[in-house]
Amino acid sequence: MIQNMEIWVQKTIRTIRLEKNYTQEYIATKLNISQSYYGRIENGKADLNIDTLYKILTILDTDYIDFFMQVKSNEKNRSKY
């Protein structure tokens, strides 16, 4: 269950980033990390801790509550298939 939540968190981050037309390079620069490392975060190949998630959501100008509501919505919509 937790692993599934992590997947949906990563997918939602990517979705929001793309909606805002931000590149991985842009987010990575703001986080002061490499683009490849940021890409690994989005793809679930690197751990995403709560501090980094907070920083990403701040860059994306996205509120925690709205974010997790979107995560849950995406998870529910996908589980219908």
C-alpha positions as CSV (number, residue, x, y, z in Angstrom):
1,M,0.0,0.0,0.0
2,I,2.7,2.5,0.9
3,Q,4.7,1.6,-2.2
4,N,1.6,2.3,-4.3
5,M,1.3,5.7,-2.6
6,E,4.9,6.5,-3.4
7,I,4.3,5.7,-7.0
8,W,1.2,8.0,-7.1
9,V,3.2,10.8,-5.4
10,Q,5.9,10.6,-8.0
11,K,3.4,10.5,-10.9
12,T,1.5,13.4,-9.5
13,I,4.7,15.5,-9.1
14,R,5.5,14.8,-12.7
15,T,1.9,15.6,-13.8
16,I,1.9,19.0,-12.0
17,R,5.4,19.8,-13.3
18,L,4.3,19.2,-16.9
19,E,1.0,21.1,-16.4
20,K,3.1,24.1,-15.4
21,N,5.5,23.6,-18.3
22,Y,8.5,23.2,-16.0
23,T,11.4,21.1,-17.1
24,Q,13.2,18.6,-14.9
25,E,16.2,20.8,-15.3
26,Y,14.4,23.8,-13.9
27,I,13.2,21.9,-10.8
28,A,16.6,20.4,-10.3
29,T,18.3,23.8,-10.5
30,K,15.9,25.2,-7.9
31,L,16.6,22.2,-5.7
32,N,20.4,22.5,-6.3
33,I,20.6,18.9,-7.5
34,S,21.4,17.4,-10.9
35,Q,18.7,16.9,-13.5
36,S,19.5,13.2,-13.6
37,Y,19.0,12.8,-9.8
38,Y,15.7,14.7,-10.0
39,G,14.6,12.5,-12.9
40,R,15.4,9.5,-10.7
41,I,13.1,11.0,-8.0
42,E,10.3,11.3,-10.4
43,N,10.8,7.8,-11.7
44,G,11.0,6.2,-8.2
45,K,14.7,5.3,-8.5
46,A,15.7,7.7,-5.7
47,D,14.2,8.2,-2.3
48,L,11.9,11.2,-1.9
49,N,11.9,12.4,1.7
50,I,9.4,14.8,3.2
51,D,11.9,17.8,3.1
52,T,12.5,17.3,-0.6
53,L,8.8,16.8,-1.3
54,Y,8.1,20.1,0.5
55,K,10.7,21.9,-1.6
56,I,9.3,20.5,-4.8
57,L,5.8,21.5,-3.9
58,T,7.0,25.0,-3.1
59,I,8.6,25.3,-6.5
60,L,5.5,23.9,-8.1
61,D,3.4,26.4,-6.0
62,T,1.3,23.6,-4.8
63,D,-0.3,23.2,-1.4
64,Y,0.2,19.9,0.5
65,I,-3.6,19.4,0.9
66,D,-4.3,20.0,-2.8
67,F,-1.4,17.8,-3.7
68,F,-2.5,14.8,-1.7
69,M,-6.1,15.2,-2.8
70,Q,-4.8,15.0,-6.4
71,V,-2.7,12.0,-5.5
72,K,-5.7,10.2,-4.0
73,S,-7.9,11.2,-7.0
74,N,-5.3,9.9,-9.5
75,E,-5.0,6.7,-7.5
76,K,-8.8,6.1,-7.4
77,N,-9.3,6.9,-11.1
78,R,-6.5,4.5,-12.1
79,S,-7.8,1.7,-9.9
80,K,-11.1,1.8,-11.8
81,Y,-9.4,0.2,-14.8
